Amino acid sequence: MSGELIALITTLCWSLGIFPFTEATKRVGAAPINQYRLLLAWIIMSLILILSSGISFIHLFSNPQPMHYLFLGLSGVIGFTIGDYFSFTSFKLLGPKLGSLYTTFAPGAALSIGFLVLGEKVNWIGIVGILITVGGVIWLTLSKKDKAAAESAGFQRDKKGIAFGILGALCQGTGLVLSKYGMDYYSDKIPTMHAVWIRLLFAFSIAFIVSFFLKRFISNSKPILSNQNNVLPFMLVGTLLGPIAGVTCSLYAIQKLEVAVAQTIFALLPIFVLPVNLFVYKEKITIQSVFACITAIFGVLILIWRNKF
């Protein structure tokens, strides 16, 4: 199977995964879903690593070095625990169409954080890419016709949803930078899937600890364990499509393709979401939404390919 096809499958998995997570969040809220889907994803990833590499469960913990745990752990907490909580809430309020478009902020956030933390270079082409992406998102956010289409499907241009969409992308971009730093810290690099396993380990652990200290452990656990509103199938499908299939396919894609080419295909996620959103939530595809998505993605492509110019 070609790398391009695997990258397209990755993007399809991620775009499809948005919808069961959106539905699950609408039924019981973002906190319970985020908390338990991280645990579920970690359990499944543990089994994949054990079965695929023959490594023992104990060695999953003992093989990584201290700095792997520090930076990849921080990456998991910021990117998964905090970032995905914001993103899921944004999807619930804004809908998958606009919510997915806010994810295009993540590459710009990663570039900005990389400049501040890692001293990576930012040229004027990168800045132009960020501004174009921001312009595309603002265009769709302010579109009156698209707002009407969203409201007819049960979503709204909620200020909280907009703020959470931005915060989710910023957290995911920051998590990406910390992941890169953690994986590259030692000359003997940790395998990528093992790095994801560490991120998930810290992500679900912190989510459970925070819920315990905020006295929300029972209230978060009850709807999941009792399968309130039939939420478990949606959470399971979302977990299999997103953190498991999506992440795994993305690793294979990056092995077969240049990273820039793979990221270019991954950036098409909002375009993939449009027809699925029409089918699932009957939200009309407006001309504004198509051109706003194309504009935002064009900005991302400039960011990704800036070093080629």
C-alpha positions as CSV (number, residue, x, y, z in Angstrom):
1,M,0.0,0.0,0.0
2,S,1.4,3.4,-1.0
3,G,2.3,6.0,1.6
4,E,-0.2,8.5,0.0
5,L,-3.1,6.1,0.4
6,I,-2.1,5.3,4.0
7,A,-2.0,9.1,4.7
8,L,-5.5,9.5,3.2
9,I,-6.8,6.6,5.3
10,T,-5.3,8.4,8.4
11,T,-7.1,11.6,7.6
12,L,-10.3,9.7,6.9
13,C,-10.0,7.9,10.3
14,W,-9.4,11.2,12.1
15,S,-12.3,12.9,10.3
16,L,-14.7,10.0,11.0
17,G,-13.6,9.8,14.6
18,I,-14.8,13.4,15.3
19,F,-18.4,12.4,14.9
20,P,-18.7,9.6,17.5
21,F,-16.8,11.7,20.0
22,T,-19.1,14.7,19.2
23,E,-22.1,12.5,19.8
24,A,-20.7,10.9,22.9
25,T,-19.9,14.4,24.3
26,K,-23.4,15.6,23.6
27,R,-24.8,12.7,25.6
28,V,-22.6,12.8,28.8
29,G,-20.2,15.8,28.5
30,A,-16.6,16.2,27.5
31,A,-14.9,15.4,30.8
32,P,-16.1,11.7,31.2
33,I,-15.5,11.0,27.5
34,N,-12.0,12.4,27.5
35,Q,-11.1,10.7,30.8
36,Y,-12.2,7.2,29.8
37,R,-11.4,7.2,26.1
38,L,-7.7,8.0,27.1
39,L,-7.7,5.0,29.5
40,L,-9.2,2.8,26.8
41,A,-6.8,4.0,24.1
42,W,-3.8,3.4,26.5
43,I,-5.0,-0.2,27.2
44,I,-5.4,-0.9,23.4
45,M,-2.0,0.7,22.6
46,S,-0.4,-1.4,25.4
47,L,-1.7,-4.6,23.7
48,I,-0.6,-3.5,20.3
49,L,3.0,-2.8,21.5
50,I,3.2,-6.1,23.4
51,L,1.8,-8.2,20.5
52,S,3.7,-6.4,17.7
53,S,7.1,-6.1,19.4
54,G,7.1,-9.0,21.9
55,I,8.1,-6.5,24.7
56,S,6.8,-7.4,28.2
57,F,4.4,-5.1,30.0
58,I,7.1,-4.3,32.6
59,H,9.5,-3.3,29.9
60,L,7.0,-0.8,28.6
61,F,7.7,1.1,31.8
62,S,11.4,0.4,32.2
63,N,12.7,1.0,28.7
64,P,12.0,4.8,28.4
65,Q,14.5,7.2,30.0
66,P,13.6,10.0,32.6
67,M,13.4,12.8,30.0
68,H,11.1,10.7,27.8
69,Y,8.7,10.5,30.7
70,L,9.1,14.2,31.5
71,F,8.6,15.8,28.1
72,L,6.3,13.1,26.6
73,G,4.3,13.1,29.8
74,L,3.8,16.9,29.6
75,S,3.0,16.5,25.9
76,G,0.2,14.0,26.8
77,V,-1.3,16.1,29.5
78,I,-1.3,19.3,27.5
79,G,-2.2,17.7,24.1
80,F,-4.6,15.0,25.1
81,T,-6.0,15.7,28.6
82,I,-6.4,19.5,28.3
83,G,-6.3,20.0,24.5
84,D,-8.8,17.3,23.6
85,Y,-11.1,18.4,26.4
86,F,-11.3,21.8,24.8
87,S,-11.6,20.4,21.3
88,F,-14.4,18.0,22.2
89,T,-16.4,20.8,23.9
90,S,-15.8,22.9,20.8
91,F,-17.2,20.1,18.5
92,K,-20.2,19.8,20.8
93,L,-21.1,23.5,20.6
94,L,-19.9,24.6,17.2
95,G,-20.4,21.3,15.3
96,P,-17.8,19.2,13.6
97,K,-17.5,21.4,10.5
98,L,-16.3,24.6,12.3
99,G,-14.8,22.7,15.2
100,S,-12.5,20.8,12.8
101,L,-11.5,24.0,11.0
102,Y,-10.1,25.3,14.3
103,T,-7.7,22.3,14.3
104,T,-5.8,24.1,11.5
105,F,-4.5,26.5,14.1
106,A,-2.3,23.6,15.6
107,P,0.6,23.8,13.0
108,G,0.8,27.6,13.5
109,A,0.8,27.1,17.3
110,A,3.5,24.4,17.0
111,L,5.6,26.8,14.9
112,S,5.2,29.6,17.4
113,I,5.9,27.4,20.4
114,G,8.9,25.9,18.6
115,F,10.3,29.4,18.0
116,L,9.8,30.3,21.7
117,V,10.9,27.1,23.3
118,L,13.3,25.3,20.9
119,G,14.6,28.3,19.1
120,E,13.4,27.1,15.7
121,K,13.5,29.6,12.9
122,V,10.3,31.4,11.7
123,N,10.5,33.1,8.3
124,W,8.1,35.6,6.8
125,I,6.5,32.8,4.7
126,G,5.6,31.0,7.9
127,I,4.0,34.1,9.3
128,V,2.0,34.6,6.1
129,G,0.8,31.0,6.4
130,I,-0.4,31.5,9.9
131,L,-2.3,34.7,8.9
132,I,-4.0,33.0,5.9
133,T,-5.1,30.1,8.1
134,V,-6.5,32.5,10.7
135,G,-8.3,34.4,8.0
136,G,-10.0,31.3,6.7
137,V,-11.2,30.3,10.2
138,I,-12.5,33.9,10.9
139,W,-14.3,33.9,7.5
140,L,-16.3,30.8,8.4
141,T,-16.9,31.9,12.0
142,L,-18.4,35.2,10.9
143,S,-20.4,33.9,7.9
144,K,-24.1,34.6,8.4
145,K,-25.2,32.0,5.9
146,D,-23.0,29.3,7.4
147,K,-24.3,30.3,10.9
148,A,-27.8,29.7,9.7
149,A,-26.9,26.3,8.3
150,A,-25.2,25.4,11.6
151,E,-28.2,26.5,13.7
152,S,-30.5,24.4,11.6
153,A,-28.4,21.4,12.4
154,G,-28.5,22.1,16.2
155,F,-25.2,23.9,16.5
156,Q,-24.3,27.6,17.2
157,R,-21.6,30.2,17.0
158,D,-21.0,29.9,20.7
159,K,-18.3,32.2,22.2
160,K,-17.2,29.4,24.6
161,G,-17.0,27.0,21.7
162,I,-14.8,29.4,19.7
163,A,-12.5,30.0,22.6
164,F,-12.2,26.3,23.3
165,G,-11.5,25.6,19.7
166,I,-8.6,28.0,19.7
167,L,-7.3,26.7,23.1
168,G,-7.6,23.1,21.9
169,A,-5.5,23.8,18.8
170,L,-2.9,25.8,20.9
171,C,-2.6,22.8,23.3
172,Q,-2.3,20.3,20.5
173,G,0.4,22.4,18.9
174,T,2.3,22.7,22.2
175,G,1.9,19.0,22.8
176,L,3.5,18.3,19.3
177,V,6.5,20.5,20.2
178,L,7.0,18.7,23.5
179,S,6.7,15.3,21.8
180,K,9.4,16.2,19.3
181,Y,11.7,17.5,22.1
182,G,11.1,14.4,24.2
183,M,11.7,12.0,21.3
184,D,14.8,13.8,20.2
185,Y,16.3,14.4,23.7
186,Y,18.5,11.2,23.6
187,S,20.6,10.1,20.6
188,D,18.9,6.7,21.0
189,K,15.4,7.7,20.0
190,I,12.4,6.1,21.5
191,P,10.0,4.3,19.0
192,T,7.1,6.5,18.0
193,M,4.4,4.2,19.1
194,H,6.1,3.8,22.5
195,A,6.1,7.6,22.7
196,V,2.4,7.7,22.1
197,W,2.0,5.1,24.8
198,I,3.8,7.4,27.3
199,R,1.6,10.3,26.3
200,L,-1.5,8.3,26.8
201,L,-0.3,7.0,30.2
202,F,0.2,10.4,31.6
203,A,-2.9,11.8,29.9
204,F,-5.4,9.4,31.4
205,S,-3.6,9.3,34.8
206,I,-3.7,13.1,35.2
207,A,-7.4,13.1,34.0
208,F,-8.3,10.6,36.7
209,I,-6.3,12.4,39.4
210,V,-7.8,15.8,38.6
211,S,-11.3,14.4,38.6
212,F,-10.6,12.8,42.0
213,F,-9.4,16.1,43.6
214,L,-12.2,18.1,42.1
215,K,-14.6,15.5,43.5
216,R,-15.9,14.6,40.1
217,F,-14.6,11.1,39.9
218,I,-17.9,9.5,40.6
219,S,-19.9,11.9,38.5
220,N,-17.5,11.4,35.6
221,S,-17.4,7.6,36.0
222,K,-21.1,6.9,36.5
223,P,-22.4,7.8,33.0
224,I,-19.6,5.7,31.4
225,L,-19.9,2.7,33.6
226,S,-23.7,2.7,33.4
227,N,-23.6,3.3,29.7
228,Q,-25.8,6.3,30.1
229,N,-27.7,7.3,26.9
230,N,-25.9,4.4,25.2
231,V,-22.6,6.3,25.2
232,L,-20.2,3.4,25.2
233,P,-20.5,2.4,21.5
234,F,-19.8,6.0,20.4
235,M,-16.8,6.3,22.7
236,L,-15.4,2.9,21.6
237,V,-15.7,3.7,17.9
238,G,-14.2,7.2,18.4
239,T,-11.3,5.7,20.3
240,L,-10.6,3.0,17.6
241,L,-10.8,5.5,14.8
242,G,-8.9,8.4,16.4
243,P,-6.1,7.6,18.9
244,I,-5.7,4.0,17.7
245,A,-6.3,3.6,13.9
246,G,-5.5,7.3,13.1
247,V,-2.3,7.4,15.1
248,T,-1.1,4.0,13.9
249,C,-1.8,4.8,10.2
250,S,-0.1,8.2,10.6
251,L,3.1,6.4,11.8
252,Y,3.1,4.1,8.8
253,A,2.5,7.1,6.5
254,I,5.4,9.0,7.9
255,Q,7.7,6.0,7.4
256,K,6.8,5.8,3.7
257,L,6.5,9.5,2.9
258,E,8.4,12.7,3.6
259,V,6.9,14.2,6.8
260,A,5.9,17.4,4.9
261,V,4.0,15.3,2.3
262,A,2.2,13.3,5.0
263,Q,1.3,16.5,7.0
264,T,-0.1,18.1,3.8
265,I,-2.5,15.2,3.4
266,F,-3.4,15.2,7.1
267,A,-4.2,18.9,6.8
268,L,-7.2,18.0,4.5
269,L,-9.2,16.9,7.5
270,P,-11.7,19.8,7.4
271,I,-12.5,19.0,3.7
272,F,-13.1,15.3,4.7
273,V,-15.4,16.4,7.5
274,L,-17.8,18.5,5.2
275,P,-19.6,15.6,3.4
276,V,-19.6,13.4,6.5
277,N,-21.2,16.2,8.5
278,L,-23.8,16.7,5.8
279,F,-24.7,13.0,6.0
280,V,-24.7,12.7,9.8
281,Y,-26.1,16.1,11.0
282,K,-27.7,17.3,7.7
283,E,-25.7,20.6,8.0
284,K,-25.6,22.1,4.6
285,I,-22.3,22.7,2.8
286,T,-22.3,26.4,2.0
287,I,-20.0,28.1,-0.5
288,Q,-18.5,30.0,2.4
289,S,-17.6,26.8,4.2
290,V,-15.9,25.3,1.2
291,F,-13.8,28.4,0.4
292,A,-13.0,29.0,4.1
293,C,-11.7,25.5,4.5
294,I,-9.6,25.8,1.3
295,T,-8.2,29.1,2.6
296,A,-7.3,27.7,6.0
297,I,-5.8,24.6,4.5
298,F,-3.8,26.7,2.0
299,G,-2.3,28.6,5.0
300,V,-1.4,25.3,6.6
301,L,0.3,24.1,3.4
302,I,2.4,27.2,3.3
303,L,3.4,26.6,6.9
304,I,4.3,22.9,6.2
305,W,6.3,23.7,3.0
306,R,7.8,27.0,4.1
307,N,11.3,25.5,4.1
308,K,11.0,24.4,0.5
309,F,10.6,27.9,-0.7
